[in-house]
Amino acid sequence: MGGGIDLKKQFRHFQLLCQPCFLHINCGTRKQQLGNLEEHLQVAREDIRRTITDPNFDGLGIIDWEKWRPIWDFNWGKMRVYKKRTMELMKKRHPSWPWKLVDSASRNEWEETTKQWMLKTLELTQEMRPKGKWCYYHLPDCYNYVGKDKPEQFLCSSLVRRHNDRLIWLWNATGSLCPSIYYDERQMKYNETQQIWFLHGRLSEVLRVSQPDTPIYPYINYRIHSSLAVVSKEHFWLMLAHLASLGLDGAVIWGSSNYLKTEDECRSLQQYVDEVIAPASSTISSNANHCGEAVCNGNGICTWPRHPYSSWKYLVVPNSTAFEVTDITCRCQAYRGRYCNVRDSNLTDVI
Protein backbone atom coordinates (compact mmCIF):
# COMPACT_ATOMS: atom_id res chain seq x y z
CA MET A 1 0.00 0.00 0.00
CA GLY A 2 2.94 2.34 -0.30
CA GLY A 3 6.19 3.12 1.43
CA GLY A 4 7.29 5.66 4.01
CA ILE A 5 6.04 5.95 7.56
CA ASP A 6 3.90 2.93 8.35
CA LEU A 7 0.75 4.38 9.87
CA LYS A 8 -1.59 1.83 8.32
CA LYS A 9 -3.74 -0.28 10.56
CA GLN A 10 -6.06 -2.96 9.19
CA PHE A 11 -9.18 -4.20 10.94
CA ARG A 12 -11.67 -6.89 10.05
CA HIS A 13 -14.52 -4.52 9.23
CA PHE A 14 -13.31 -0.98 9.82
CA GLN A 15 -10.01 0.10 8.32
CA LEU A 16 -7.77 3.11 8.81
CA LEU A 17 -5.74 3.58 5.65
CA CYS A 18 -2.91 6.06 5.91
CA GLN A 19 -0.85 4.85 2.95
CA PRO A 20 -3.16 3.98 0.03
CA CYS A 21 -1.88 4.05 -3.52
CA PHE A 22 -2.28 7.43 -5.23
CA LEU A 23 -2.16 7.76 -9.00
CA HIS A 24 -1.62 11.12 -10.66
CA ILE A 25 -2.42 9.72 -14.09
CA ASN A 26 -1.75 12.13 -16.94
CA CYS A 27 -4.03 14.68 -15.35
CA GLY A 28 -3.96 18.26 -14.15
CA THR A 29 -4.18 20.98 -16.78
CA ARG A 30 -4.95 18.73 -19.73
CA LYS A 31 -8.08 19.51 -21.70
CA GLN A 32 -9.93 16.36 -22.63
CA GLN A 33 -11.27 17.72 -25.91
CA LEU A 34 -7.74 18.46 -27.12
CA GLY A 35 -6.27 15.29 -25.70
CA ASN A 36 -5.92 11.87 -27.23
CA LEU A 37 -7.71 9.25 -25.16
CA GLU A 38 -5.65 6.36 -26.48
CA GLU A 39 -2.43 8.23 -25.73
CA HIS A 40 -3.70 8.99 -22.23
CA LEU A 41 -4.50 5.33 -21.61
CA GLN A 42 -1.06 4.29 -22.81
CA VAL A 43 0.57 6.71 -20.36
CA ALA A 44 -1.82 5.58 -17.63
CA ARG A 45 -0.90 1.95 -18.28
CA GLU A 46 2.76 2.77 -17.73
CA ASP A 47 1.91 4.79 -14.60
CA ILE A 48 0.03 1.84 -13.12
CA ARG A 49 2.71 -0.68 -14.04
CA ARG A 50 5.42 1.50 -12.49
CA THR A 51 3.49 2.62 -9.39
CA ILE A 52 1.78 -0.66 -8.49
CA THR A 53 4.18 -3.45 -9.34
CA ASP A 54 2.14 -6.23 -7.72
CA PRO A 55 -0.53 -7.55 -10.14
CA ASN A 56 -2.39 -8.94 -7.11
CA PHE A 57 -2.63 -5.52 -5.45
CA ASP A 58 -5.86 -5.55 -3.43
CA GLY A 59 -5.66 -2.22 -1.64
CA LEU A 60 -7.27 1.14 -2.18
CA GLY A 61 -6.29 2.76 -5.49
CA ILE A 62 -7.05 6.47 -5.72
CA ILE A 63 -7.08 8.42 -8.98
CA ASP A 64 -6.32 12.01 -8.07
CA TRP A 65 -7.83 14.41 -10.62
CA GLU A 66 -8.59 17.72 -8.92
CA LYS A 67 -8.06 20.40 -11.56
CA TRP A 68 -11.46 19.95 -13.19
CA ARG A 69 -14.84 18.37 -12.47
CA PRO A 70 -17.00 16.10 -14.63
CA ILE A 71 -20.12 18.24 -14.17
CA TRP A 72 -19.90 21.40 -16.29
CA ASP A 73 -21.64 23.65 -13.76
CA PHE A 74 -19.21 22.69 -10.97
CA ASN A 75 -16.17 24.09 -12.79
CA TRP A 76 -16.06 27.45 -11.04
CA GLY A 77 -13.20 29.64 -9.82
CA LYS A 78 -9.90 28.70 -11.46
CA MET A 79 -11.68 25.88 -13.28
CA ARG A 80 -13.66 28.35 -15.40
CA VAL A 81 -10.73 28.33 -17.82
CA TYR A 82 -11.90 24.92 -19.06
CA LYS A 83 -15.39 26.19 -19.77
CA LYS A 84 -14.03 29.28 -21.50
CA ARG A 85 -11.63 27.29 -23.67
CA THR A 86 -14.24 24.66 -24.53
CA MET A 87 -16.67 27.34 -25.66
CA GLU A 88 -13.97 29.08 -27.71
CA LEU A 89 -13.25 25.84 -29.53
CA MET A 90 -16.94 25.21 -30.12
CA LYS A 91 -17.44 28.73 -31.49
CA LYS A 92 -14.44 28.28 -33.75
CA ARG A 93 -15.97 25.11 -35.21
CA HIS A 94 -19.41 26.71 -35.52
CA PRO A 95 -18.90 30.47 -36.02
CA SER A 96 -22.52 31.07 -37.04
CA TRP A 97 -24.01 29.57 -33.87
CA PRO A 98 -25.52 31.89 -31.26
CA TRP A 99 -23.79 31.81 -27.87
CA LYS A 100 -26.71 30.04 -26.23
CA LEU A 101 -26.26 27.10 -28.60
CA VAL A 102 -22.49 27.24 -28.16
CA ASP A 103 -22.93 27.03 -24.40
CA SER A 104 -25.32 24.07 -24.63
CA ALA A 105 -23.14 22.15 -27.09
CA SER A 106 -20.00 22.87 -25.06
CA ARG A 107 -21.66 21.58 -21.92
CA ASN A 108 -22.72 18.35 -23.62
CA GLU A 109 -19.33 17.79 -25.21
CA TRP A 110 -17.46 18.44 -21.96
CA GLU A 111 -19.58 16.06 -19.92
CA GLU A 112 -19.63 13.29 -22.51
CA THR A 113 -15.87 13.51 -23.07
CA THR A 114 -15.18 13.59 -19.33
CA LYS A 115 -17.38 10.53 -18.89
CA GLN A 116 -15.42 8.59 -21.48
CA TRP A 117 -12.05 9.57 -19.99
CA MET A 118 -13.08 8.62 -16.46
CA LEU A 119 -14.75 5.34 -17.40
CA LYS A 120 -11.97 4.21 -19.71
CA THR A 121 -9.38 5.01 -17.05
CA LEU A 122 -11.35 2.99 -14.50
CA GLU A 123 -11.64 0.11 -16.94
CA LEU A 124 -7.88 0.16 -17.38
CA THR A 125 -7.18 0.11 -13.63
CA GLN A 126 -9.64 -2.74 -13.15
CA GLU A 127 -8.12 -4.66 -16.05
CA MET A 128 -4.55 -4.29 -14.78
CA ARG A 129 -5.17 -4.52 -11.02
CA PRO A 130 -8.60 -6.19 -10.77
CA LYS A 131 -8.42 -6.85 -7.03
CA GLY A 132 -7.91 -3.18 -6.17
CA LYS A 133 -10.63 -0.93 -4.81
CA TRP A 134 -10.50 1.98 -7.26
CA CYS A 135 -11.97 5.42 -6.68
CA TYR A 136 -11.70 9.05 -7.75
CA TYR A 137 -10.54 11.36 -4.97
CA HIS A 138 -13.07 13.83 -3.52
CA LEU A 139 -16.11 12.36 -5.27
CA PRO A 140 -18.94 12.73 -4.62
CA ASP A 141 -18.81 16.26 -3.27
CA CYS A 142 -21.51 18.24 -1.51
CA TYR A 143 -20.36 21.90 -1.45
CA ASN A 144 -22.23 22.40 1.84
CA TYR A 145 -20.40 25.44 3.19
CA VAL A 146 -23.38 27.74 3.79
CA GLY A 147 -25.12 26.06 6.75
CA LYS A 148 -25.99 28.08 9.82
CA ASP A 149 -28.30 27.07 12.64
CA LYS A 150 -30.30 24.05 11.38
CA PRO A 151 -29.04 20.57 10.43
CA GLU A 152 -30.94 20.52 7.14
CA GLN A 153 -28.97 23.60 6.02
CA PHE A 154 -25.86 21.42 5.94
CA LEU A 155 -27.33 18.81 3.60
CA CYS A 156 -26.41 18.92 -0.07
CA SER A 157 -28.63 21.28 -2.02
CA SER A 158 -31.24 19.87 -4.37
CA LEU A 159 -29.15 21.17 -7.29
CA VAL A 160 -26.05 19.30 -6.12
CA ARG A 161 -28.07 16.13 -5.54
CA ARG A 162 -29.53 16.31 -9.05
CA HIS A 163 -26.08 16.69 -10.57
CA ASN A 164 -24.70 13.86 -8.42
CA ASP A 165 -27.57 11.70 -9.66
CA ARG A 166 -26.39 12.39 -13.21
CA LEU A 167 -23.06 10.80 -12.26
CA ILE A 168 -24.69 7.43 -11.57
CA TRP A 169 -22.51 6.00 -14.34
CA LEU A 170 -19.49 6.82 -12.16
CA TRP A 171 -20.90 5.56 -8.85
CA ASN A 172 -21.82 2.26 -10.54
CA ALA A 173 -18.38 1.84 -12.11
CA THR A 174 -16.07 2.59 -9.18
CA GLY A 175 -14.90 -0.11 -6.81
CA SER A 176 -14.99 2.31 -3.88
CA LEU A 177 -15.80 5.94 -3.04
CA CYS A 178 -13.29 8.39 -1.55
CA PRO A 179 -15.00 11.65 -0.54
CA SER A 180 -13.36 14.32 1.60
CA ILE A 181 -14.37 15.53 5.05
CA TYR A 182 -11.23 17.59 5.63
CA TYR A 183 -11.32 20.10 8.43
CA ASP A 184 -10.36 23.56 7.14
CA GLU A 185 -10.77 27.27 7.82
CA ARG A 186 -14.35 27.33 6.55
CA GLN A 187 -15.42 25.10 9.44
CA MET A 188 -13.70 27.08 12.18
CA LYS A 189 -16.76 29.29 12.51
CA TYR A 190 -18.86 26.27 13.53
CA ASN A 191 -19.42 24.90 17.00
CA GLU A 192 -19.27 21.15 17.61
CA THR A 193 -22.94 20.62 16.79
CA GLN A 194 -22.60 22.45 13.48
CA GLN A 195 -19.43 20.51 12.69
CA ILE A 196 -21.37 17.26 13.12
CA TRP A 197 -24.11 18.58 10.83
CA PHE A 198 -21.47 19.47 8.25
CA LEU A 199 -19.85 16.02 8.37
CA HIS A 200 -23.20 14.28 8.21
CA GLY A 201 -24.34 16.37 5.25
CA ARG A 202 -21.34 15.28 3.21
CA LEU A 203 -21.32 11.64 4.22
CA SER A 204 -25.07 11.12 3.92
CA GLU A 205 -24.80 12.18 0.27
CA VAL A 206 -22.08 9.59 -0.31
CA LEU A 207 -24.31 6.91 1.19
CA ARG A 208 -27.25 8.12 -0.90
CA VAL A 209 -25.48 7.70 -4.25
CA SER A 210 -23.45 4.58 -3.40
CA GLN A 211 -24.32 0.99 -4.11
CA PRO A 212 -25.02 -1.05 -0.93
CA ASP A 213 -21.76 -3.02 -1.18
CA THR A 214 -19.50 -0.18 -2.31
CA PRO A 215 -16.67 0.43 0.19
CA ILE A 216 -16.43 4.05 1.35
CA TYR A 217 -13.17 5.57 2.60
CA PRO A 218 -13.47 9.30 3.39
CA TYR A 219 -10.36 11.43 3.52
CA ILE A 220 -9.59 13.03 6.87
CA ASN A 221 -6.65 15.26 7.79
CA TYR A 222 -4.42 15.93 10.76
CA ARG A 223 -3.15 19.34 9.61
CA ILE A 224 -5.00 22.31 8.13
CA HIS A 225 -3.28 22.75 4.80
CA SER A 226 -3.20 26.54 4.56
CA SER A 227 -2.10 27.34 8.11
CA LEU A 228 -0.31 24.03 8.94
CA ALA A 229 -2.04 24.08 12.32
CA VAL A 230 -2.84 20.61 13.64
CA VAL A 231 -6.44 19.45 13.73
CA SER A 232 -7.55 19.41 17.35
CA LYS A 233 -7.70 16.10 19.17
CA GLU A 234 -11.44 16.58 19.70
CA HIS A 235 -12.19 17.15 16.03
CA PHE A 236 -10.02 14.27 14.85
CA TRP A 237 -11.93 11.91 17.14
CA LEU A 238 -15.19 13.42 15.91
CA MET A 239 -14.36 12.89 12.23
CA LEU A 240 -13.28 9.29 12.71
CA ALA A 241 -16.10 8.35 15.08
CA HIS A 242 -18.83 9.92 12.95
CA LEU A 243 -17.85 8.14 9.75
CA ALA A 244 -17.54 4.87 11.70
CA SER A 245 -21.00 5.34 13.21
CA LEU A 246 -22.45 5.58 9.69
CA GLY A 247 -21.09 2.13 8.88
CA LEU A 248 -18.38 3.30 6.51
CA ASP A 249 -15.50 1.00 5.77
CA GLY A 250 -12.58 3.10 6.91
CA ALA A 251 -10.72 6.36 6.43
CA VAL A 252 -7.70 7.74 4.62
CA ILE A 253 -5.54 10.07 6.71
CA TRP A 254 -3.90 12.52 4.35
CA GLY A 255 -0.80 14.59 4.94
CA SER A 256 1.71 16.33 2.72
CA SER A 257 5.44 15.67 2.59
CA ASN A 258 5.72 19.43 3.08
CA TYR A 259 4.68 18.80 6.68
CA LEU A 260 7.83 16.72 7.28
CA LYS A 261 10.76 18.81 6.13
CA THR A 262 12.57 18.96 9.45
CA GLU A 263 13.37 16.64 12.31
CA ASP A 264 11.12 18.69 14.61
CA GLU A 265 8.21 18.28 12.20
CA CYS A 266 8.76 14.53 12.13
CA ARG A 267 8.79 14.44 15.92
CA SER A 268 5.60 16.51 15.95
CA LEU A 269 3.89 13.98 13.69
CA GLN A 270 5.10 11.09 15.85
CA GLN A 271 3.66 12.82 18.91
CA TYR A 272 0.33 13.38 17.13
CA VAL A 273 0.25 9.72 16.10
CA ASP A 274 0.97 8.59 19.66
CA GLU A 275 -1.42 10.98 21.38
CA VAL A 276 -4.28 11.33 18.87
CA ILE A 277 -4.30 9.03 15.84
CA ALA A 278 -3.35 5.78 17.58
CA PRO A 279 -5.75 6.02 20.55
CA ALA A 280 -8.60 7.30 18.36
CA SER A 281 -8.21 4.56 15.74
CA SER A 282 -7.74 1.86 18.36
CA THR A 283 -10.75 2.82 20.47
CA ILE A 284 -13.14 3.60 17.63
CA SER A 285 -12.25 0.58 15.49
CA SER A 286 -12.38 -1.72 18.52
CA ASN A 287 -15.85 -0.49 19.44
CA ALA A 288 -17.09 -0.58 15.84
CA ASN A 289 -15.79 -4.11 15.35
CA HIS A 290 -17.19 -5.27 18.69
CA CYS A 291 -20.63 -3.94 17.76
CA GLY A 292 -20.35 -5.53 14.31
CA GLU A 293 -19.52 -8.90 15.83
CA ALA A 294 -22.17 -8.73 18.55
CA VAL A 295 -25.08 -7.18 16.64
CA CYS A 296 -24.30 -7.72 12.95
CA ASN A 297 -23.26 -11.37 13.26
CA GLY A 298 -19.72 -10.45 12.24
CA ASN A 299 -20.96 -9.63 8.74
CA GLY A 300 -21.35 -5.86 8.84
CA ILE A 301 -20.95 -2.56 10.67
CA CYS A 302 -23.40 -0.97 13.11
CA THR A 303 -25.29 2.20 12.22
CA TRP A 304 -27.82 4.22 14.22
CA PRO A 305 -30.32 5.71 11.71
CA ARG A 306 -32.47 7.32 14.41
CA HIS A 307 -29.50 9.06 16.03
CA PRO A 308 -27.43 10.41 13.13
CA TYR A 309 -25.94 13.33 15.05
CA SER A 310 -25.13 11.62 18.34
CA SER A 311 -24.34 7.97 17.55
CA TRP A 312 -20.64 8.77 17.12
CA LYS A 313 -20.46 9.11 20.91
CA TYR A 314 -21.13 5.38 21.28
CA LEU A 315 -17.77 4.65 19.67
CA VAL A 316 -15.46 6.95 21.64
CA VAL A 317 -15.92 5.40 25.09
CA PRO A 318 -13.18 2.81 25.75
CA ASN A 319 -14.50 -0.78 25.69
CA SER A 320 -18.02 0.41 25.02
CA THR A 321 -20.70 -2.26 25.30
CA ALA A 322 -23.76 -0.02 25.49
CA PHE A 323 -25.26 -1.08 22.18
CA GLU A 324 -29.07 -1.12 22.10
CA VAL A 325 -29.92 -3.65 19.41
CA THR A 326 -33.27 -2.03 18.64
CA ASP A 327 -31.50 1.23 17.72
CA ILE A 328 -29.12 -0.42 15.27
CA THR A 329 -29.36 -1.26 11.58
CA CYS A 330 -26.30 -2.97 10.15
CA ARG A 331 -24.51 -2.01 6.95
CA CYS A 332 -23.78 -5.46 5.63
CA GLN A 333 -20.90 -6.95 3.68
CA ALA A 334 -22.02 -9.79 1.37
CA TYR A 335 -25.07 -10.35 3.59
CA ARG A 336 -28.57 -8.92 3.90
CA GLY A 337 -31.12 -8.35 6.63
CA ARG A 338 -31.22 -5.73 9.35
CA TYR A 339 -28.58 -7.64 11.30
CA CYS A 340 -26.73 -9.19 8.32
CA ASN A 341 -28.05 -12.67 9.03
CA VAL A 342 -29.03 -13.60 5.45
CA ARG A 343 -26.51 -14.68 2.85
CA ASP A 344 -26.59 -12.40 -0.16
CA SER A 345 -26.01 -15.28 -2.58
CA ASN A 346 -29.11 -17.13 -1.36
CA LEU A 347 -31.70 -15.05 0.46
CA THR A 348 -33.44 -18.17 1.76
CA ASP A 349 -30.31 -19.43 3.47
CA VAL A 350 -30.58 -17.86 6.90
CA ILE A 351 -27.55 -18.24 9.10
C-alpha positions in Angstrom: 0.0 0.0 0.0 2.9 2.3 -0.3 6.2 3.1 1.4 7.3 5.7 4.0 6.0 6.0 7.6 3.9 2.9 8.3 0.7 4.4 9.9 -1.6 1.8 8.3 -3.7 -0.3 10.6 -6.1 -3.0 9.2 -9.2 -4.2 10.9 -11.7 -6.9 10.0 -14.5 -4.5 9.2 -13.3 -1.0 9.8 -10.0 0.1 8.3 -7.8 3.1 8.8 -5.7 3.6 5.7 -2.9 6.1 5.9 -0.9 4.9 3.0 -3.2 4.0 0.0 -1.9 4.1 -3.5 -2.3 7.4 -5.2 -2.2 7.8 -9.0 -1.6 11.1 -10.7 -2.4 9.7 -14.1 -1.7 12.1 -16.9 -4.0 14.7 -15.4 -4.0 18.3 -14.1 -4.2 21.0 -16.8 -5.0 18.7 -19.7 -8.1 19.5 -21.7 -9.9 16.4 -22.6 -11.3 17.7 -25.9 -7.7 18.5 -27.1 -6.3 15.3 -25.7 -5.9 11.9 -27.2 -7.7 9.3 -25.2 -5.6 6.4 -26.5 -2.4 8.2 -25.7 -3.7 9.0 -22.2 -4.5 5.3 -21.6 -1.1 4.3 -22.8 0.6 6.7 -20.4 -1.8 5.6 -17.6 -0.9 1.9 -18.3 2.8 2.8 -17.7 1.9 4.8 -14.6 0.0 1.8 -13.1 2.7 -0.7 -14.0 5.4 1.5 -12.5 3.5 2.6 -9.4 1.8 -0.7 -8.5 4.2 -3.4 -9.3 2.1 -6.2 -7.7 -0.5 -7.5 -10.1 -2.4 -8.9 -7.1 -2.6 -5.5 -5.4 -5.9 -5.6 -3.4 -5.7 -2.2 -1.6 -7.3 1.1 -2.2 -6.3 2.8 -5.5 -7.1 6.5 -5.7 -7.1 8.4 -9.0 -6.3 12.0 -8.1 -7.8 14.4 -10.6 -8.6 17.7 -8.9 -8.1 20.4 -11.6 -11.5 20.0 -13.2 -14.8 18.4 -12.5 -17.0 16.1 -14.6 -20.1 18.2 -14.2 -19.9 21.4 -16.3 -21.6 23.7 -13.8 -19.2 22.7 -11.0 -16.2 24.1 -12.8 -16.1 27.5 -11.0 -13.2 29.6 -9.8 -9.9 28.7 -11.5 -11.7 25.9 -13.3 -13.7 28.3 -15.4 -10.7 28.3 -17.8 -11.9 24.9 -19.1 -15.4 26.2 -19.8 -14.0 29.3 -21.5 -11.6 27.3 -23.7 -14.2 24.7 -24.5 -16.7 27.3 -25.7 -14.0 29.1 -27.7 -13.2 25.8 -29.5 -16.9 25.2 -30.1 -17.4 28.7 -31.5 -14.4 28.3 -33.8 -16.0 25.1 -35.2 -19.4 26.7 -35.5 -18.9 30.5 -36.0 -22.5 31.1 -37.0 -24.0 29.6 -33.9 -25.5 31.9 -31.3 -23.8 31.8 -27.9 -26.7 30.0 -26.2 -26.3 27.1 -28.6 -22.5 27.2 -28.2 -22.9 27.0 -24.4 -25.3 24.1 -24.6 -23.1 22.2 -27.1 -20.0 22.9 -25.1 -21.7 21.6 -21.9 -22.7 18.4 -23.6 -19.3 17.8 -25.2 -17.5 18.4 -22.0 -19.6 16.1 -19.9 -19.6 13.3 -22.5 -15.9 13.5 -23.1 -15.2 13.6 -19.3 -17.4 10.5 -18.9 -15.4 8.6 -21.5 -12.0 9.6 -20.0 -13.1 8.6 -16.5 -14.8 5.3 -17.4 -12.0 4.2 -19.7 -9.4 5.0 -17.1 -11.3 3.0 -14.5 -11.6 0.1 -16.9 -7.9 0.2 -17.4 -7.2 0.1 -13.6 -9.6 -2.7 -13.2 -8.1 -4.7 -16.0 -4.6 -4.3 -14.8 -5.2 -4.5 -11.0 -8.6 -6.2 -10.8 -8.4 -6.9 -7.0 -7.9 -3.2 -6.2 -10.6 -0.9 -4.8 -10.5 2.0 -7.3 -12.0 5.4 -6.7 -11.7 9.1 -7.7 -10.5 11.4 -5.0 -13.1 13.8 -3.5 -16.1 12.4 -5.3 -18.9 12.7 -4.6 -18.8 16.3 -3.3 -21.5 18.2 -1.5 -20.4 21.9 -1.4 -22.2 22.4 1.8 -20.4 25.4 3.2 -23.4 27.7 3.8 -25.1 26.1 6.7 -26.0 28.1 9.8 -28.3 27.1 12.6 -30.3 24.1 11.4 -29.0 20.6 10.4 -30.9 20.5 7.1 -29.0 23.6 6.0 -25.9 21.4 5.9 -27.3 18.8 3.6 -26.4 18.9 -0.1 -28.6 21.3 -2.0 -31.2 19.9 -4.4 -29.2 21.2 -7.3 -26.1 19.3 -6.1 -28.1 16.1 -5.5 -29.5 16.3 -9.0 -26.1 16.7 -10.6 -24.7 13.9 -8.4 -27.6 11.7 -9.7 -26.4 12.4 -13.2 -23.1 10.8 -12.3 -24.7 7.4 -11.6 -22.5 6.0 -14.3 -19.5 6.8 -12.2 -20.9 5.6 -8.9 -21.8 2.3 -10.5 -18.4 1.8 -12.1 -16.1 2.6 -9.2 -14.9 -0.1 -6.8 -15.0 2.3 -3.9 -15.8 5.9 -3.0 -13.3 8.4 -1.6 -15.0 11.6 -0.5 -13.4 14.3 1.6 -14.4 15.5 5.1 -11.2 17.6 5.6 -11.3 20.1 8.4 -10.4 23.6 7.1 -10.8 27.3 7.8 -14.3 27.3 6.5 -15.4 25.1 9.4 -13.7 27.1 12.2 -16.8 29.3 12.5 -18.9 26.3 13.5 -19.4 24.9 17.0 -19.3 21.1 17.6 -22.9 20.6 16.8 -22.6 22.4 13.5 -19.4 20.5 12.7 -21.4 17.3 13.1 -24.1 18.6 10.8 -21.5 19.5 8.2 -19.9 16.0 8.4 -23.2 14.3 8.2 -24.3 16.4 5.2 -21.3 15.3 3.2 -21.3 11.6 4.2 -25.1 11.1 3.9 -24.8 12.2 0.3 -22.1 9.6 -0.3 -24.3 6.9 1.2 -27.2 8.1 -0.9 -25.5 7.7 -4.3 -23.4 4.6 -3.4 -24.3 1.0 -4.1 -25.0 -1.1 -0.9 -21.8 -3.0 -1.2 -19.5 -0.2 -2.3 -16.7 0.4 0.2 -16.4 4.1 1.3 -13.2 5.6 2.6 -13.5 9.3 3.4 -10.4 11.4 3.5 -9.6 13.0 6.9 -6.7 15.3 7.8 -4.4 15.9 10.8 -3.2 19.3 9.6 -5.0 22.3 8.1 -3.3 22.7 4.8 -3.2 26.5 4.6 -2.1 27.3 8.1 -0.3 24.0 8.9 -2.0 24.1 12.3 -2.8 20.6 13.6 -6.4 19.5 13.7 -7.5 19.4 17.3 -7.7 16.1 19.2 -11.4 16.6 19.7 -12.2 17.1 16.0 -10.0 14.3 14.8 -11.9 11.9 17.1 -15.2 13.4 15.9 -14.4 12.9 12.2 -13.3 9.3 12.7 -16.1 8.4 15.1 -18.8 9.9 12.9 -17.9 8.1 9.8 -17.5 4.9 11.7 -21.0 5.3 13.2 -22.4 5.6 9.7 -21.1 2.1 8.9 -18.4 3.3 6.5 -15.5 1.0 5.8 -12.6 3.1 6.9 -10.7 6.4 6.4 -7.7 7.7 4.6 -5.5 10.1 6.7 -3.9 12.5 4.3 -0.8 14.6 4.9 1.7 16.3 2.7 5.4 15.7 2.6 5.7 19.4 3.1 4.7 18.8 6.7 7.8 16.7 7.3 10.8 18.8 6.1 12.6 19.0 9.5 13.4 16.6 12.3 11.1 18.7 14.6 8.2 18.3 12.2 8.8 14.5 12.1 8.8 14.4 15.9 5.6 16.5 15.9 3.9 14.0 13.7 5.1 11.1 15.8 3.7 12.8 18.9 0.3 13.4 17.1 0.2 9.7 16.1 1.0 8.6 19.7 -1.4 11.0 21.4 -4.3 11.3 18.9 -4.3 9.0 15.8 -3.3 5.8 17.6 -5.8 6.0 20.5 -8.6 7.3 18.4 -8.2 4.6 15.7 -7.7 1.9 18.4 -10.8 2.8 20.5 -13.1 3.6 17.6 -12.3 0.6 15.5 -12.4 -1.7 18.5 -15.9 -0.5 19.4 -17.1 -0.6 15.8 -15.8 -4.1 15.4 -17.2 -5.3 18.7 -20.6 -3.9 17.8 -20.3 -5.5 14.3 -19.5 -8.9 15.8 -22.2 -8.7 18.6 -25.1 -7.2 16.6 -24.3 -7.7 12.9 -23.3 -11.4 13.3 -19.7 -10.4 12.2 -21.0 -9.6 8.7 -21.3 -5.9 8.8 -20.9 -2.6 10.7 -23.4 -1.0 13.1 -25.3 2.2 12.2 -27.8 4.2 14.2 -30.3 5.7 11.7 -32.5 7.3 14.4 -29.5 9.1 16.0 -27.4 10.4 13.1 -25.9 13.3 15.0 -25.1 11.6 18.3 -24.3 8.0 17.5 -20.6 8.8 17.1 -20.5 9.1 20.9 -21.1 5.4 21.3 -17.8 4.7 19.7 -15.5 7.0 21.6 -15.9 5.4 25.1 -13.2 2.8 25.7 -14.5 -0.8 25.7 -18.0 0.4 25.0 -20.7 -2.3 25.3 -23.8 0.0 25.5 -25.3 -1.1 22.2 -29.1 -1.1 22.1 -29.9 -3.7 19.4 -33.3 -2.0 18.6 -31.5 1.2 17.7 -29.1 -0.4 15.3 -29.4 -1.3 11.6 -26.3 -3.0 10.1 -24.5 -2.0 6.9 -23.8 -5.5 5.6 -20.9 -7.0 3.7 -22.0 -9.8 1.4 -25.1 -10.3 3.6 -28.6 -8.9 3.9 -31.1 -8.4 6.6 -31.2 -5.7 9.3 -28.6 -7.6 11.3 -26.7 -9.2 8.3 -28.0 -12.7 9.0 -29.0 -13.6 5.5 -26.5 -14.7 2.9 -26.6 -12.4 -0.2 -26.0 -15.3 -2.6 -29.1 -17.1 -1.4 -31.7 -15.1 0.5 -33.4 -18.2 1.8 -30.3 -19.4 3.5 -30.6 -17.9 6.9 -27.5 -18.2 9.1 
